Amino acid sequence: MSLTDEFVRDINLPGWAEQSIWGYNPLLECYWAALWRDEDRTDAPRIEFSVYHLIPTMALLTRLLADALDLREVEVVRALTT
């Protein structure tokens, strides 16, 4: 992996784990996330924080996801890191 490769990982969150992903764009230096409910069968994610939002830290991504999903931040951290 080079410094210009995008970082992409699954989101291990019950009810959201089948398609949901998050990552980091090194060119724009920002985090992003796209979440689908497990029952969703659409191309467009139900919740999206794209690179256009310019989220500079994982802490901010965690807070935004916790707010959007009505979860505690610790639950979101676990989902992003396990």
Contact map, one row per residue, 1 for C-alpha under 8 A:
1110100000000000000000000000000000000000000000000000000000000000000000000000000000
1111100000000000000000000000000000000000000000000000000000000000000000000000000000
1111100000000000000000000100000000000000000000000000000000000000000000000000000000
0111110000000000000000000110000000000000000000000000000000000000000000000000000000
1111111000000000000000001100000000000000000000000000000000000000000000000000000000
0001111100000000000000111100000000000000000000000000000000000000000000000000000000
0000111110000000000000111000000000000000000000000000000000000000000000000000000000
0000011111000000000011110000000000000000000000000000000000000000000000000000000000
0000001111100000000011100000000000000000000000000000000000000000000000000000000100
0000000111110000101111000000000000000000000000000000000000000000000000000000000100
0000000011111001100111000000000000000000000000000000000000000000000000000000001110
0000000001111101100000000000000000000000000000000000000000000000000000000000011111
0000000000111111100000000000000000000000000000000000000000000000000000000001001000
0000000000011111100000000000000000000000000000000000000000000000000000000000000000
0000000000001111110000000000000000001100000000000000000000000000000000000000000000
0000000000111111111100000000000000111100000000000000000000000000000000000000000000
0000000001111111111100000000000000011100000000000000000000000000000000000000000000
0000000000000011111100000000000000011100000000000000000000000000000000000000000000
0000000001000001111110000000000000111100000000000000000000000000000000000000000000
0000000001100001111111000000000011111000000000000000000000000000000000000000000000
0000000111100000001111100000000011100000000000000000000000000000000000000000000000
0000000111100000000111110000001111000000000000000000000000000000000000000000000100
0000011110000000000011111000001110000000000000000000000000000000000000000000000000
0000011100000000000001111100111100000000000000000000000000000000000000000000000000
0000111000000000000000111111111100000000000000000010000000000000000000000000000000
0011110000000000000000011111110000000000000000000000000000000000000000000000000000
0001000000000000000000001111100000000000000000000000000000000000000000000000000000
0000000000000000000000001111110000000000000000000010010000000000000000000000000000
0000000000000000000000011111111000000000000000000000010100000000000000000000000000
0000000000000000000000011101111100000000000000000010011110000000000000000000000000
0000000000000000000001111000111110000000000000000110011111001000000000000000000000
0000000000000000000001111000011111000000000000011110111000001000000000000000000000
0000000000000000000111100000001111100000000000111100000000001000000000000000000000
0000000000000000000111000000000111110000000011111100000000000000000000000000000000
0000000000000001001110000000000011111000000011110000000000000000000000000000000000
0000000000000001111100000000000001111111000011100000000000000000000000000000000000
0000000000000011111100000000000000111111000001000000000000000000000000000000000000
0000000000000011111000000000000000011111000000000000000000000000000000000000000000
0000000000000000000000000000000000011111100000000000000000000000000000000000000000
0000000000000000000000000000000000011111110000000000000000000000000000000000000000
0000000000000000000000000000000000000011111000000000000000000000000000000000000000
0000000000000000000000000000000000000001111110000000000000000000000000000000000000
0000000000000000000000000000000000000000111110000000000000000000000000000000000000
0000000000000000000000000000000000000000011111000000000000000000000000000000000000
0000000000000000000000000000000001110000011111110000000000000000000000000000000000
0000000000000000000000000000000001111000000111110000000000000000000000000000000000
0000000000000000000000000000000011110000000011111000000000000000000100000000000000
0000000000000000000000000000000111100000000011111100000000000000000000000000000000
0000000000000000000000000000000111000000000000111111100000000000000000000000000000
0000000000000000000000000000001111000000000000011111110000000000000000000000000000
0000000000000000000000001001011100000000000000001111111000000000000000000000000000
0000000000000000000000000000000000000000000000001111110000000000000000000000000000
0000000000000000000000000000000100000000000000001111111000000000000000000000000000
0000000000000000000000000001111100000000000000000111111100000000000000000000000000
0000000000000000000000000000011100000000000000000010111111011000000000000000000000
0000000000000000000000000000111000000000000000000000011111010000000000000000000000
0000000000000000000000000000011000000000000000000000001111111000000000000000000000
0000000000000000000000000000001000000000000000000000001111111100000000000000000000
0000000000000000000000000000000000000000000000000000000011111110000000000000000000
0000000000000000000000000000000000000000000000000000001111111111000000000000000000
0000000000000000000000000000001110000000000000000000001011111111100000000000000000
0000000000000000000000000000000000000000000000000000000001111111110000001001100000
0000000000000000000000000000000000000000000000000000000000111111111000001000000000
0000000000000000000000000000000000000000000000000000000000011111111100000000000000
0000000000000000000000000000000000000000000000000000000000001111111110000001000000
0000000000000000000000000000000000000000000000000000000000000111111111111011000000
0000000000000000000000000000000000000000000000000000000000000011111111100000000000
0000000000000000000000000000000000000000000000100000000000000001111111100000000000
0000000000000000000000000000000000000000000000000000000000000000111111100000000000
0000000000000000000000000000000000000000000000000000000000000000011111110000000000
0000000000000000000000000000000000000000000000000000000000000000011111111011000000
0000000000000000000000000000000000000000000000000000000000000000010001111111000000
0000000000000000000000000000000000000000000000000000000000000110010000111111100000
0000000000000000000000000000000000000000000000000000000000000000000000011111110000
0000000000000000000000000000000000000000000000000000000000000000010000111111111000
0000000000001000000000000000000000000000000000000000000000000100110000111111111100
0000000000000000000000000000000000000000000000000000000000000100000000001111111110
0000000000010000000000000000000000000000000000000000000000000000000000000111111111
0000000000111000000000000000000000000000000000000000000000000000000000000011111111
0000000011110000000001000000000000000000000000000000000000000000000000000001111111
0000000000110000000000000000000000000000000000000000000000000000000000000000111111
0000000000010000000000000000000000000000000000000000000000000000000000000000011111
